[in-house]
């Protein structure tokens, strides 16, 4: 089935082609092609028939023919169509949507039918492309973007343009419109084909780049680069013409916009060329502007215009720098691979530096800025990375601008120097060779030279130090493949020579002591170098293994060092007796000992053994030391001194025997001259014999306790046995070398255990002695048989018994006091020494209540005197700490009861280690304490007597008598009269003072407490009734001021007064009076149900206080204040009643 639309379409196409002629009416054939083509297009629109690409192409060819655009046919067209330009626009847009290449042929007809706007062919960033190209209302952007992916259509379109170039001569706007229609990539070809001016090509590029930025199309960097390359060549060719044109300034502005947009779409470093070329384009236009300004401007105008030009260029440079920094957001090198983060980065810096500008000021400042920025970027890398980048990118650096080369070279040299100063060039060499097998000569040479400078003249350390560059090169590389410059080559040759001399000297034994120590310190490095040396020097014989040589030389060196240590001990031991003896031989010995042996050869110090060709030593046996020349007895003495130099049992005897020898030979104070042999025979040998005998008695456990006490004292052992174990080990070592006595195995541990047990017995005996003496002083009748056995340790007969005679009963008694330490014993001994204070306290302060009352009264007496306050506190702490011994021991107490009380005292001592000192200080202040007791005792007695008199015979007078002329106040309205032999009268203030004293003494005996309670109840009741009678009869305010003062009185003041009068209670008082806090611990004072009861009670009271006055005044005409007065009075009364009920003790602060 054939569609009607297809038949009509085919018919229209045939009509366009003029086929067949016999079917076409005569009037149609006589009409112009322009009218025919547009009529066919109108028919297709009316019938909604698409002519497709082929039909549209035929239509474009028909209406764009030469004959169709003469004046006659155009006039005829105007008679047929009222607005033919709109029909043509519709045709052009249909062709644009269908990507018809023949669209370019319709542009001449468009410009004949429609006059272009005022901005046509004008340039500048402010000109819109529609106006510039004359293609208003044409879908040219859609056309060129769609045709981008159709190379055949693009090629055909360029061919059509080339075929119709003659039309552009008559119509210059045609070239500009063609620029807007061709694809991005075809701009250079169109430019070459048409010869369009460079400023229009720049303008077209600007529009296209703007479009890319708006659509975020970042794939046009390569095409932009090609166009810019073409533009730069074209600008050079048209330089003179552009200078003479009047729009150079506008073109310069367009170039700046091109640069800005190019930077915006260039987001990858590898596409940097486009941005750099756009910057170069700006600079070329700047050169042209400078030339034009010099020709056409006066001197003043030139300076002003040139300044503006430089400012514009400075802004352009800043934009380029910002673009570059945004691209290079990663570090110079990747952290792991140590390769460039951006492989094209060095090329980009080079391209930026190589942009050309005839303005010297611009060019120099640009290069300086880039140099500074490049160095800054390189400096952010680590020192090792700086060297690595110079090695890995040496080819790119050498091809680059001089600034790039200089920057990298300078920072590389600086980094190498810094690494060598940090002694890390070995790690740098390892990194270099891990990245490249052949580092650049300049870098490798610099590392070698800087590393050598660090070691100066110490060639052996330079060879063997693992962080030395030469050590790495000689250990890892083929020596012949190392390529360095002359300075580094000299260092290399010197190191090879030093290595040869070092190997030879080790074999022969004439190696310097310092070099030998270096070889032993870097043994592994020497072994690798030795192996490399054997490989490289094939012509020379190096048969001996490095380990064999080093082991033998280390053995020789160790023999010398051991002898040197012994001689050092001998010199120090002689120095300890320098005040008594002088030894002339020591001058030579000390000179040899203190000499600098770093450069002395080993064969001068010891008798070395050389290696033969078969790796065998000439002689075997112990190494003989040649450096120190002393006799055999002196050598023996130095050996023994070296072993016993730290013995506390030897050193005091050594000094004492030397002083004894000096005083025997010469009574004067000057040192006595002796020889080393005499010292050995007269002093040292007898001293060693005595020490050995002590060791034998220790090993056999035959040493007496008296001797053991002396040994323990001289050894300086702190009780942990460490020092004594050291002494016993030295004795064992001396005895093992003796042939006359062979001790049992592991005797040191057994004897140390016995000694520690004896020490514990001794400490237990001291504690037992203190306990027995305290029991005797306090006349305790109980049994202390458990510890009486320990008292025999203090007897002289026990001290003469041997160490092995300790019995089981002593250890059993010790177990009773196993937990008693020296500090505990000292605590008891201080109690024993303070018997005068103890006796006084027990006689005058018979219980803890008396102590508390005494301390409180003493604190009042002390007032603000800091010294007396501290003395009272010291006494209080001492008595409370020793209270178990003072008050808890009954006369019948025995050991168990005593120990229980003592443990309580020791617990207090653990919390307060100054407890014995406080007791000692209180004993010193005993006279002051006695005086304080006598003073406060009279006050207490007089107060209680006065209270008793008031309770028995006192008459209270409440009111105001007419004879009283004093001021009316509460203090003058209450007084007490005591009738007796002599009548006495007391005012309110006297009674308050008496009350305060009685409150302090309220716990003083049953009789005293009864008198105090009776007085307090009577006095407080009187005060309460008087206050109720006088204090609440006046009127009350009910305005705002009343509310303020009401809240203050019942919310703020009670808390302030309570906090001011509050007093901390000591821990000892709380322990004695648990009733002070036990209610709070048991939540007895305030519970949840009490809260709800209070809430209900308050609610009930509010109802009563409000509604009773409310109903009472319901029918009256009283004002608000009059009605409010009874309400507030009831509320205040209720509050005070509750406070009175809750108050447990009434004192003076309860009343105003």
Secondary structure, 3 states (H helix, E strand, C coil): CCCHHHHHHHHHHHHHHCCCHHHCCHHHHHCCHHHHHHHHHHHHHHCCCCCHHHHHHHHHHHHCCCHHHCHHHHHHHHHHCCCHHHHHHHHHHHHHHCCCHHHHHHHHHHHHHCCCCCCCCCCCCCCCHHHHHCCCCCCHHHHHHHHHHCHHHHHHHHHHHHHCHHHHHHCCHHHHHHHHHCCHHHHHHHHHHHCCCHHHHHHHHHHHHHHHHHCCCCCCHHHHHHHHHHHHHHHHHCHHHHHHCCCHHHHHHHHHHHHHHHHHHCCCHHHHHHHHHHHHHHHHHHHHHHHHHHHHCCHHHHHHHHHHHHHHHHHHHHHHHHHHHHHCCCCCECCCCCCECCCCHHHHHHHHHCCCCCCHHHHHHHHHHHHHHHHHHHHCCCHHHHHHHHHHCHHHHHHCCHHHHHHHHHHHHHHHHHHHHCCCHHHHHHHHHHHCCCCCHHHHHHHHHHHHHHHCCCHHHHHHCCCCHHHHHHHHCCHHHCCCCHHHHHHHHHHHHHHHHHHHHHHHCCCEHHHHHHHHHCHHHHHHHHHHHHHHCCCCCCCCCHHHHHHHHHHHHHHHHHHHHHHHHHHHHHHHCCCCEECCHHHHHHHHHHCCCCCCEHHHHECCCCECCCCCECCCCCCCECCCCCCHHHHHHHHHHHHHCCCHHHHHHHHHHHHHHHHHHCCCCCCEECCHHHHHHHHHHHHHHHHHHHHHHHHHCCCEHHHHHHHHHHHCCCCCCHHHHHHHHHHHHHHHHCCCCCCCCCHHHHHHHHHHHHHHHHHHHHHHHHHHHHHHHCCCCCCCHHHHHHHHHHCHHHHCCEHHHCCHHHHHHHHHCCCCCHHHHHHHHHHHHCHHHHHHHHHHCCCHHHHHHHHHHHHHHHCCCHHHHHHHHHHHHHHHHCHHHHHCCCCCCCHHHHHHHHHHHHHHHHHCCCHHHHHHHHHHCHHHHHHHHHHHHHHHHHHHHHHHHHHHHEEEEECCCCCCCCCCCHHHHEEEEECCCCCEEEEHHHHHHHHHHHHHCCCCCHHHHHHHHHHHHHHHHHHHHHHHHHCCCCCCCCCHHHHHHHHHHHHHHHHHHHHHHCCCCCHHHHHHCHHHCHHHHCCCCCCHHHHHHHHHHHHHHHHHHHHHHHHHCCCCCCCHHHHHHHHHHHHHHHHHHHHHHHCCCCCHHHCC
